Structure formats: C-alpha cells, structure tokens
Amino acid sequence: MIGKLNHVAIAVPDLAAAAAQYRDTLGAKVSAPNDEPDHGVTVVFVELPNAKIELLHPLGEGSPIAPFLERNPSGGIHHICFEVDDILAARDKLKADGARVLGDGEPKTGAHGKPVLFLHPKDFCGTLIELEQA
C-alpha cells in the first residue's frame, strides 16, 4: 500500500536557524518558509535526491507542534510521510484493519497541495504517520 518515503518532518524551535543549518552547514537546497494555517505550522522543505526533510515550526496559537516543542524544547522528529496511490482506499483499508485515522478521517490539503491523512502513533510503534496521495 505505501509507496516511497516523501519526507521526514522535524519540529524546530527556530525555523530560520534550522533552515540556515541545513543550507549553510550541510549544503542542502532549502525552500522559503511557507505558512500552512490549516495545519497550524510554518514549513521549510530541505530537498534531498530521494526524499525531503520538512522543518516544522508553530504557526499561531493552538498549533499542534507547540505541545511537541514544549516536551522537546530542542526539537525532534515529529512524523514521517509515505506516499499512497489512492488516499481514500488506503484510509478505508487501514480503518478496516483497525488503524486509527486522526481528525475526522477526511483528507486535508497538505503542504504540497495534495490530500493528506495522519495515523495514530500508538498504532505504528510510537510514530506519527502521514499519508500523502502521490
């Protein structure tokens, strides 16, 4: 069902500093910051030959990233994202198999402009999983 790894998301306390570290220290191509108000985050993408790293920073009050950074003030891996061919078919199979889809179970538009869903971390070895339609 899952396809290639799309990205690994890292929550960071200072987005500009994190982007500079990936760009200047590691020599990576780094996107400009992009606000995603529907998800309560500002994102920067670090381009790699085979996937991306998504740097996440809270946007506004009530951001789902804020509690994560309170527990992990230095930041850390927040979730991993896999591509799927058909997000609704993937959702239906996962739910039939007992996996919990977060939110109302309906895809939202993600940072790449494609439908996404999140799966409960307790169902996947403590890891928050994002699915993105390819």
N, C-alpha and C positions, 0 to 999 in steps of 0.2 A: 504494500500500500504506500509506504513513504518512499519518496524519491530522494533526491540529493539534499545534502545539508545546504540550507540557504544562508543562515547566519547564526552566530553565537552572540547573544546580547549581554553586554556588561553595563551594569548600573554604575555611574560615576558621580562623585560629589562635585567635581569641577569639570564641566564639559570642554571648555576651551583648553585647559591644561591637558586633559586626556587626549584630545584631538592633536594638540601640538606634540605630545609624546609619541604618538603613532606616526605622525607626519615627519617630525624632525629627527627623532631618535631612531625609529625603525625604518624610515624612508618609504612609508606607505602612502598611497593616494587616499586622501581623506575628503569627504564631501563637506559642503557647507552645512551648518545646523539647519534643521527643519522642524518646526513646531507641529506636533500631532495632537491637537486639542481633544479629539475624540478618545485618545488613549492616555491623555494627561502626561505626555512626555515630549521632550525635545530630543531629536536623534541626530547622530552623525554616523555615516557609514564609512568604514575602512574597507577599501576594495582589496581583495586578495585574488590570486589566479583561480582558486577553486571554490570560494565562498566569500562571505563578508563578515565583518565584526560590526555589530551595531552598538554604539555607545549611547546609553540612555541617561537622561537627566530629568528630574521632576519638572513639570510644567503646571503651575497653578496649584492651588490648594486642593487636596483630595487626590493628588497623583498617586497611582498605585506603586510608584517607585519610591516615594518618600518613606514609607514604613520599612522597606527593604534597606534603604540607606541609614535609617535610624539604628537598625540591627547590625548593619555592616558599614560603619562610617567611612571606611577606606574604599568601599565599592566592592564589586564582585560579579561573578556570572549570575545573571538573572534568569535567562531561559535560552533554549536552543530552538531553532526553527527548521522544520523539514518541509519540503515541497510535496504536494499531492496533486494528482491529475484532476480530481473531482472532489472538492471540499465537502459537498453535501453527502456524497456517497461515503467518503471517509468518516464523516461525523456519524452517519447512520450505522456504519459497521462498528465503530468504536463504542457507541452507546449500546448497541446490541450485545457487545462483548463485555459490557459492564464498566467501561471507562466513563469518567465524568467530564463533560464539556462545561467549561466555566461560562458565567454570564447566562444569557437567555438561550444559548445554544445556536443562535443565528450568527452567521459570519458578519464581521465588520470589515470595513476597508482599512487595510494596514498601511504602513509607511511606504510601500512600493505601489500603492494604488490597487492592490489585489485583495480578494477576500481572505480573511484570516480567522482562526479559532484558537483558543487556548485550552489545554487539557490539564486537569488537576495534577499537581506534582506528586501527591500521595499515590497516584495510580502508576507513576513512572519513576520509581526509585528516588523520589525526592526532587525530581527535576521538572520544572515547569516547561511544557512543550507547546510550541506554537506551530500550527499547520498553516501553510500558505498555498493557495491554489497556483499552480505553475502556469 
